[in-house]
Amino acid sequence: MATNWILDPSHSKVEFKVKHMMISNVSGQFKKFDAQVETEGEDFMTAKVTFTADIDSIDTGSDQRDGHLKSVDFFDAANFPQLKFVATKYENVDNDGDYEVYGDLTIRGITQPVKLDVEFGGVIKDPWGATRAGFTVTGKVNRKSFGLTWSGVTETGSLVVSDDVRLHVDLEFVKA
């Protein structure tokens, strides 16, 4: 029996970090995102998952930087308004709630396979009778693999922005 799960955005967050000038990190988040999840019963190893984030909702705490990230130098939000992830395979790592999820990530119209680490928080009944499930997803992607190739170089030869972007995503779902 198919079970649909609805994203609870008030208990979810999509964040990223990237090295700035190779000495510190810049953090950001997507404020508008969604996920469609369908499982067989409550078995998330059977999940059909599609995740999207709106590029225009990017927030790094700097309007100027956000504008640059939305420009053709990076995400090109005018032509590619969303990023998308579709899960294709799951592997149980330790029988204790740790998994690897494989899928196709599309940014700027370029689709690449990625592997992300998933910590399954479990399934519970909340005080109002709803069934909830929680996940933490982490991983690293190379931005240049998706056409985000803009880069500056400091006078000492260091990159302004690292190629690697670290992801940290907390998701909570309510059983429909």
ZIBEL-V729114 format. One record per backbone hydrogen bond with DSSP energy under -1.0 kcal/mol. CO is the residue of the C=O (numbers start at 1). NH is the residue of the N-H. E is the energy in kcal/mol with one decimal. If there is no record, write none. Layout:
((CO	NH	E) (CO	NH	E))
This chain:
((1	41	-2.7) (3	39	-2.8) (4	176	-3.1) (6	174	-2.7) (8	11	-1.7) (9	12	-1.2) (13	170	-2.5) (14	30	-2.0) (15	168	-2.4) (16	28	-2.3) (17	166	-2.7) (18	26	-2.8) (19	162	-2.1) (20	23	-1.9) (20	24	-1.4) (24	20	-3.3) (26	18	-2.0) (28	16	-2.3) (29	59	-2.5) (32	54	-2.6) (34	52	-2.8) (36	50	-2.1) (37	5	-2.4) (38	48	-2.7) (39	3	-3.2) (40	43	-2.0) (43	46	-1.6) (44	47	-1.2) (48	38	-1.8) (49	87	-1.8) (50	36	-2.9) (51	85	-2.8) (52	34	-2.5) (53	83	-2.1) (54	57	-1.6) (55	58	-2.0) (57	31	-1.6) (59	29	-1.7) (62	66	-3.0) (63	67	-2.4) (64	68	-1.9) (65	69	-2.6) (66	70	-1.8) (69	75	-2.5) (70	77	-2.3) (71	74	-1.5) (71	76	-2.7) (73	150	-1.1) (76	79	-1.3) (76	80	-2.4) (81	55	-2.5) (83	53	-1.8) (84	106	-3.3) (85	51	-3.1) (86	104	-2.4) (89	102	-3.1) (91	100	-2.4) (97	120	-3.8) (98	93	-2.9) (98	94	-1.1) (99	118	-2.9) (100	91	-2.4) (101	116	-2.8) (102	88	-3.5) (102	89	-1.7) (103	114	-2.6) (104	86	-2.0) (105	112	-2.5) (106	84	-2.1) (107	110	-2.0) (110	107	-2.2) (112	105	-2.8) (114	103	-2.1) (116	101	-2.8) (117	138	-2.5) (118	99	-3.0) (119	136	-2.0) (122	134	-1.6) (124	132	-3.1) (126	129	-2.2) (130	126	-3.2) (131	175	-3.0) (132	124	-2.5) (133	173	-2.9) (134	121	-3.0) (135	171	-2.7) (136	119	-2.9) (137	169	-3.1) (138	117	-2.9) (139	167	-3.2) (141	165	-2.9) (142	145	-1.3) (143	146	-1.6) (143	148	-1.8) (144	147	-1.5) (147	149	-1.4) (152	160	-2.4) (154	157	-1.9) (158	154	-3.1) (160	21	-2.9) (163	143	-2.9) (165	141	-2.4) (166	17	-2.1) (167	139	-1.4) (168	15	-2.6) (169	137	-3.3) (170	13	-2.8) (171	135	-2.5) (172	8	-3.2) (173	133	-2.1) (174	6	-3.2))
